[in-house]
Amino acid sequence: LVKLGFVQSVLDKALFFYYEMDRLVLVLGAHVDDLLGTGKPGVSDAILGKVRAIFDFGAWADSREDEVLEYGGKQIKKMGGRVYLNQSKFIRAMTSLSLPRWRTATPTSPLLPAEMTDLRSAGGSLHWLVNQTRPDLAAGTSLSMSGSPTVANLVELNKLLKEAKRSEDWSLAFVPIDLEKAFIVTYTDASWANAEELKSQAGYLTFITGPEVQTPAGDAASLLDWRSHRIKRQCRSTLAAETMSLDAGFDSGIFLRELLAEALIKDYNPVQSGRLPTHFVPVMPVTDCRSLYDLLTKDGPVAATQEKRLTLDLGAIRESAQEFDPDQENLKDTFKWVDTNSQLADHLTKQKPPHLLRELLDLNRVALQATDRTEDAAKSLPHGPEDH
């Protein structure tokens, strides 16, 4: 591909970009011996012809001719200007677990060897599903697979398998967004000491949105990255857990920003070219922890908290924000606070009905606006089409 004129990504060696007149016209991603590409119609067809001439493809599919594309066990469909991604075939091949009633009557019992095998098999399938296309099942899967597994864990995983099958046709949808005017909004949340050994569960949802995201009407949004995970460090407070979660979510947003810059700007090298312009795809972390928001946005140095170690973490987060506010004079433009009811990442830190997150994601819209309570606060409006 490099010999054909493609530029290999520095951040992801499986990504290749092709430019004409310094404008991106084609992107190819590789997984083992399969390729997936998207490009500007007409302009990119000549290049794709050269790719097809060099590689011996067993099959070739084009969304302009084929209704569904198969790639890496996923189904991709383009319809009405949107791209839909799901794993319906993989889900249909999954099998639910069979548990006798006498076992479910003792939920705290440790698992038998055969049951442990079932747990690992079911958990492995769900983890793959969650990581690829199903953030709605992330919290339940992570919480059920952590700690010392019991019969209760197996029961919960079985419920998630059945939920996946009930919603096997649900798809992540990606909508058109002007990348040169876009924002990245990452919702971050944590549930303090809600797991075994008093560990805390963290989660984030990272969206790319249109430029009107900070208005009452909001703007189009597509989910690009998500994670539900156990914080390795034993947090001594809610503030500590929320700080660790925001750090992870902010990191996700900054990485995606760098990857977009690498793709859109031909001569940009993420590890050599220095800082991007502050207006290029700004990243806005969103938290519902008011004390964390206040510590990050107040003037002057981060004051010491009762947990001295947090001072370092908060300082590192504020240093990352210099990408968008070099003088750190208005960090309220970078960090946003929402009330708990508007925190989308809440669905990734505790077990909630999965359909609730699916309904929110189906809107493909995010809105952040100032509330009457305080000019510093932001309110997310994800609850229904009437809000937008």
C-alpha positions as CSV (number, residue, x, y, z in Angstrom):
1,L,0.0,0.0,0.0
2,V,2.9,2.4,0.8
3,K,4.3,1.7,-2.7
4,L,1.0,2.7,-4.2
5,G,1.2,6.1,-2.4
6,F,-0.6,5.4,0.8
7,V,0.6,7.0,4.1
8,Q,0.7,4.5,7.0
9,S,-0.7,5.8,10.3
10,V,1.8,6.4,13.1
11,L,-0.9,5.8,15.8
12,D,-2.5,2.7,14.2
13,K,-0.3,0.7,11.9
14,A,-3.3,-1.0,10.4
15,L,-4.6,2.3,9.0
16,F,-3.6,3.8,5.6
17,F,-4.4,7.2,4.1
18,Y,-4.4,8.3,0.5
19,Y,-4.3,12.0,-0.5
20,E,-4.8,14.0,-3.7
21,M,-3.8,17.7,-3.8
22,D,-3.1,17.2,0.0
23,R,-6.8,16.3,0.6
24,L,-7.8,13.0,2.1
25,V,-9.7,10.9,-0.5
26,L,-9.4,7.3,0.8
27,V,-8.8,5.4,4.0
28,L,-8.1,1.7,4.3
29,G,-8.0,-0.4,7.4
30,A,-6.4,-3.8,7.5
31,H,-7.2,-6.8,9.7
32,V,-5.1,-9.9,9.0
33,D,-5.9,-10.4,5.2
34,D,-9.1,-8.3,5.0
35,L,-9.3,-4.7,4.0
36,L,-12.1,-2.2,4.8
37,G,-12.1,1.2,3.1
38,T,-14.1,4.4,2.7
39,G,-13.4,7.2,0.3
40,K,-14.6,9.9,-2.1
41,P,-16.6,8.3,-4.9
42,G,-15.0,8.6,-8.3
43,V,-11.7,10.0,-7.1
44,S,-10.9,6.9,-5.0
45,D,-12.1,4.3,-7.5
46,A,-8.9,4.6,-9.6
47,I,-6.8,3.9,-6.5
48,L,-9.0,1.0,-5.5
49,G,-8.5,-0.4,-8.9
50,K,-4.7,-0.5,-8.3
51,V,-5.3,-2.1,-4.9
52,R,-7.4,-4.8,-6.5
53,A,-4.8,-5.5,-9.2
54,I,-2.1,-6.1,-6.6
55,F,-3.9,-8.2,-4.0
56,D,-5.7,-11.4,-4.8
57,F,-9.1,-10.8,-3.2
58,G,-11.4,-13.8,-2.7
59,A,-14.4,-11.5,-2.5
60,W,-15.1,-7.8,-3.0
61,A,-18.1,-5.8,-1.9
62,D,-19.2,-2.2,-2.4
63,S,-21.9,-0.4,-0.5
64,R,-23.0,1.3,-3.7
65,E,-23.9,-2.2,-5.0
66,D,-24.3,-4.5,-2.0
67,E,-26.9,-3.9,0.7
68,V,-24.7,-5.3,3.6
69,L,-20.9,-5.6,3.9
70,E,-19.3,-8.3,6.0
71,Y,-16.1,-7.4,7.8
72,G,-14.5,-9.1,10.8
73,G,-17.7,-10.8,12.0
74,K,-19.6,-7.5,11.7
75,Q,-22.3,-6.3,9.4
76,I,-22.1,-2.8,7.9
77,K,-25.0,-1.1,6.1
78,K,-25.2,2.3,4.5
79,M,-28.7,3.7,4.3
80,G,-30.2,7.2,4.2
81,G,-26.8,8.9,4.6
82,R,-26.0,6.9,7.7
83,V,-23.7,3.9,8.3
84,Y,-25.1,1.2,10.6
85,L,-22.8,-1.4,12.4
86,N,-24.0,-4.5,14.2
87,Q,-23.1,-8.1,14.9
88,S,-26.4,-9.9,14.4
89,K,-24.9,-13.0,12.9
90,F,-22.4,-13.4,15.8
91,I,-25.2,-12.9,18.3
92,R,-27.4,-15.6,16.7
93,A,-24.5,-18.0,17.0
94,M,-24.2,-17.4,20.7
95,T,-25.9,-19.9,23.1
96,S,-27.6,-19.1,26.4
97,L,-26.5,-21.0,29.5
98,S,-28.6,-23.8,31.1
99,L,-28.6,-23.5,34.9
100,P,-30.6,-25.9,37.1
101,R,-32.9,-24.3,39.7
102,W,-31.2,-25.9,42.6
103,R,-28.0,-23.9,41.6
104,T,-29.8,-20.6,41.2
105,A,-31.2,-21.0,44.7
106,T,-27.7,-20.5,46.2
107,P,-26.5,-17.4,44.3
108,T,-23.4,-16.9,46.6
109,S,-22.0,-20.4,46.0
110,P,-18.7,-20.6,44.2
111,L,-18.7,-22.1,40.7
112,L,-18.1,-25.7,39.9
113,P,-15.3,-26.4,37.3
114,A,-17.9,-26.9,34.5
115,E,-19.7,-23.7,35.4
116,M,-16.4,-21.8,35.5
117,T,-15.8,-22.9,31.9
118,D,-19.3,-21.7,31.0
119,L,-18.6,-18.4,32.6
120,R,-15.4,-17.8,30.7
121,S,-17.0,-18.8,27.4
122,A,-20.0,-16.6,27.9
123,G,-17.9,-13.7,29.3
124,G,-15.5,-14.0,26.4
125,S,-18.3,-13.8,23.8
126,L,-19.9,-10.8,25.6
127,H,-16.6,-9.0,25.9
128,W,-16.0,-9.3,22.2
129,L,-19.5,-8.1,21.5
130,V,-19.2,-5.2,24.0
131,N,-15.8,-4.0,22.6
132,Q,-17.0,-4.0,19.0
133,T,-20.6,-2.8,18.9
134,R,-22.6,-3.1,22.2
135,P,-21.8,-0.5,24.8
136,D,-25.3,-1.1,26.3
137,L,-24.0,-4.5,27.7
138,A,-20.6,-3.2,28.9
139,A,-21.3,-2.5,32.6
140,G,-23.1,-5.8,33.2
141,T,-20.4,-7.8,31.5
142,S,-17.6,-6.1,33.3
143,L,-19.2,-6.3,36.8
144,S,-20.2,-9.9,36.3
145,M,-16.7,-11.0,35.2
146,S,-14.8,-9.3,38.0
147,G,-13.7,-10.6,41.4
148,S,-14.4,-14.2,42.6
149,P,-17.2,-15.5,40.4
150,T,-20.3,-17.1,42.0
151,V,-23.5,-18.6,40.7
152,A,-24.9,-15.0,40.8
153,N,-22.3,-13.9,38.2
154,L,-23.3,-16.8,35.9
155,V,-27.0,-15.9,36.3
156,E,-26.2,-12.2,35.3
157,L,-24.2,-13.2,32.3
158,N,-27.0,-15.5,31.2
159,K,-29.4,-12.5,31.4
160,L,-27.0,-10.5,29.3
161,L,-26.8,-13.2,26.7
162,K,-30.6,-13.3,26.4
163,E,-30.8,-9.5,26.2
164,A,-28.3,-9.6,23.4
165,K,-30.4,-12.1,21.5
166,R,-33.6,-10.1,22.1
167,S,-31.9,-7.0,20.5
168,E,-29.7,-8.8,18.0
169,D,-30.6,-6.4,15.1
170,W,-29.8,-3.2,17.0
171,S,-27.0,-1.2,15.3
172,L,-24.7,1.6,16.2
173,A,-25.4,4.4,13.8
174,F,-22.9,6.9,12.4
175,V,-24.1,10.2,11.0
176,P,-22.5,12.8,8.7
177,I,-20.4,15.3,10.6
178,D,-18.0,18.0,9.3
179,L,-14.8,16.8,10.9
180,E,-13.0,20.1,10.4
181,K,-15.6,21.9,12.6
182,A,-16.3,19.0,15.0
183,F,-16.0,18.7,18.8
184,I,-15.2,15.6,20.8
185,V,-17.4,15.2,23.9
186,T,-16.5,12.5,26.4
187,Y,-18.9,11.7,29.2
188,T,-17.1,10.2,32.2
189,D,-18.5,8.6,35.4
190,A,-17.6,6.4,38.3
191,S,-19.5,4.4,40.9
192,W,-17.4,4.4,44.1
193,A,-16.7,1.1,45.9
194,N,-19.6,-0.7,44.2
195,A,-17.6,-3.9,43.5
196,E,-15.8,-6.7,45.2
197,E,-12.9,-5.6,47.5
198,L,-14.4,-2.1,47.5
199,K,-13.1,-1.4,44.0
200,S,-14.8,1.3,41.9
201,Q,-16.3,0.9,38.4
202,A,-15.5,3.6,35.8
203,G,-16.9,4.3,32.4
204,Y,-16.8,6.7,29.5
205,L,-18.6,7.4,26.2
206,T,-16.7,9.4,23.7
207,F,-18.7,11.1,20.9
208,I,-17.7,13.2,17.9
209,T,-20.3,16.0,17.4
210,G,-21.2,18.9,15.1
211,P,-20.2,22.5,16.0
212,E,-23.6,23.4,17.5
213,V,-23.2,20.9,20.4
214,Q,-23.2,23.7,22.9
215,T,-26.6,25.0,22.0
216,P,-30.1,24.1,23.3
217,A,-30.8,22.3,20.0
218,G,-27.5,20.5,20.1
219,D,-26.0,18.8,17.1
220,A,-25.5,15.4,15.4
221,A,-23.2,13.0,17.3
222,S,-21.7,9.6,16.7
223,L,-20.2,7.3,19.4
224,L,-16.6,6.6,18.6
225,D,-15.2,5.0,21.8
226,W,-16.4,3.6,25.1
227,R,-15.2,1.6,28.1
228,S,-16.6,0.2,31.3
229,H,-13.8,-1.0,33.6
230,R,-12.7,-1.6,37.2
231,I,-10.3,1.0,38.5
232,K,-7.2,-0.9,39.6
233,R,-6.4,1.6,42.3
234,Q,-8.6,1.4,45.5
235,C,-10.2,4.8,45.6
236,R,-10.7,6.4,49.0
237,S,-13.5,8.7,47.9
238,T,-16.0,9.4,45.2
239,L,-13.8,12.3,44.1
240,A,-10.9,9.9,43.6
241,A,-13.0,7.5,41.5
242,E,-14.4,10.3,39.4
243,T,-10.9,11.8,38.8
244,M,-9.6,8.4,37.5
245,S,-12.6,8.0,35.2
246,L,-12.3,11.5,33.8
247,D,-8.6,11.0,33.2
248,A,-9.3,7.8,31.2
249,G,-12.1,9.5,29.2
250,F,-10.0,12.6,28.5
251,D,-7.2,10.3,27.3
252,S,-9.7,8.6,24.9
253,G,-10.8,12.0,23.5
254,I,-7.3,13.3,23.0
255,F,-6.2,10.1,21.2
256,L,-9.1,10.3,18.8
257,R,-8.3,14.0,18.1
258,E,-4.7,13.1,17.2
259,L,-5.9,10.2,15.0
260,L,-8.3,12.5,13.2
261,A,-5.6,15.1,12.8
262,E,-3.2,12.5,11.4
263,A,-5.9,11.5,8.8
264,L,-7.1,15.0,7.8
265,I,-3.7,16.8,7.7
266,K,-1.3,15.1,5.3
267,D,1.9,16.4,6.8
268,Y,0.9,16.1,10.5
269,N,2.8,13.5,12.5
270,P,1.4,13.1,16.1
271,V,4.7,12.4,17.6
272,Q,6.8,15.0,15.8
273,S,4.7,17.9,14.6
274,G,4.0,19.6,18.0
275,R,0.7,21.0,19.2
276,L,-2.4,21.2,17.0
277,P,-4.3,24.6,16.8
278,T,-6.5,24.9,19.8
279,H,-9.6,25.2,17.6
280,F,-9.0,21.9,15.9
281,V,-11.6,19.3,17.2
282,P,-11.6,20.5,20.8
283,V,-12.2,17.8,23.5
284,M,-14.7,18.4,26.2
285,P,-14.8,16.0,29.2
286,V,-18.2,15.9,30.9
287,T,-18.5,15.0,34.6
288,D,-21.4,15.0,37.1
289,C,-19.0,15.4,40.1
290,R,-19.2,19.0,41.0
291,S,-16.2,19.0,43.4
292,L,-14.0,17.6,40.6
293,Y,-15.3,20.2,38.1
294,D,-14.6,23.0,40.6
295,L,-11.1,21.8,41.3
296,L,-10.3,21.6,37.6
297,T,-11.8,25.0,36.6
298,K,-10.9,27.3,39.4
299,D,-8.2,29.9,38.9
300,G,-4.6,29.2,40.1
301,P,-2.8,26.0,40.9
302,V,-4.7,22.9,42.0
303,A,-5.0,23.0,45.8
304,A,-4.1,20.0,47.9
305,T,-7.0,17.8,48.7
306,Q,-7.2,15.4,51.7
307,E,-5.8,12.8,49.3
308,K,-2.4,14.2,48.4
309,R,-2.0,11.8,45.5
310,L,-5.1,13.3,43.8
311,T,-3.2,16.6,43.5
312,L,-0.9,14.9,41.0
313,D,-3.7,13.4,39.0
314,L,-5.7,16.7,38.9
315,G,-2.5,18.5,37.8
316,A,-2.0,16.0,35.0
317,I,-5.5,16.4,33.8
318,R,-5.2,20.2,33.7
319,E,-1.9,19.9,31.9
320,S,-3.7,17.9,29.2
321,A,-6.3,20.8,28.9
322,Q,-3.4,23.1,27.8
323,E,-4.0,21.6,24.3
324,F,-7.1,23.8,24.1
325,D,-6.3,26.6,26.6
326,P,-2.6,27.1,26.8
327,D,-2.8,29.8,29.4
328,Q,-5.5,28.0,31.4
329,E,-7.5,31.2,31.6
330,N,-10.9,29.7,30.9
331,L,-10.9,26.0,31.6
332,K,-14.7,26.2,31.9
333,D,-14.7,26.1,28.1
334,T,-13.0,22.7,28.2
335,F,-14.5,20.9,31.2
336,K,-18.3,20.6,31.6
337,W,-20.5,19.6,34.5
338,V,-23.9,18.0,34.1
339,D,-26.4,16.7,36.7
340,T,-26.4,13.0,37.4
341,N,-29.7,12.5,35.5
342,S,-28.0,13.8,32.3
343,Q,-24.7,11.8,32.7
344,L,-24.8,9.3,29.8
345,A,-21.8,7.4,31.2
346,D,-23.8,6.4,34.2
347,H,-25.0,3.5,32.1
348,L,-21.4,2.2,32.1
349,T,-20.7,2.2,35.8
350,K,-23.7,0.2,37.1
351,Q,-26.2,-2.3,35.8
352,K,-29.2,-0.5,34.3
353,P,-31.7,-1.7,31.7
354,P,-29.6,-1.9,28.5
355,H,-32.4,-0.6,26.3
356,L,-32.2,2.8,28.0
357,L,-28.7,3.4,26.6
358,R,-29.7,2.1,23.2
359,E,-32.6,4.5,23.1
360,L,-30.2,7.4,23.9
361,L,-27.7,6.4,21.3
362,D,-30.4,6.0,18.7
363,L,-30.9,9.8,18.9
364,N,-27.4,10.4,17.5
365,R,-27.5,13.8,19.1
366,V,-25.8,15.6,22.0
367,A,-26.8,19.0,23.5
368,L,-24.9,20.9,26.2
369,Q,-26.4,24.2,27.3
370,A,-26.1,26.5,30.3
371,T,-28.6,26.1,33.1
372,D,-30.4,28.7,35.1
373,R,-28.7,27.3,38.3
374,T,-25.3,28.6,37.5
375,E,-23.6,30.0,34.4
376,D,-20.7,27.5,34.9
377,A,-22.9,24.4,34.6
378,A,-23.9,22.6,31.5
379,K,-27.0,20.4,31.0
380,S,-27.1,17.5,28.6
381,L,-30.3,16.9,26.8
382,P,-30.3,13.3,25.7
383,H,-33.7,12.2,26.8
384,G,-35.9,12.3,23.8
385,P,-36.4,13.9,20.3
386,E,-38.7,16.5,21.8
387,D,-35.7,18.0,23.7
388,H,-33.9,18.7,20.4
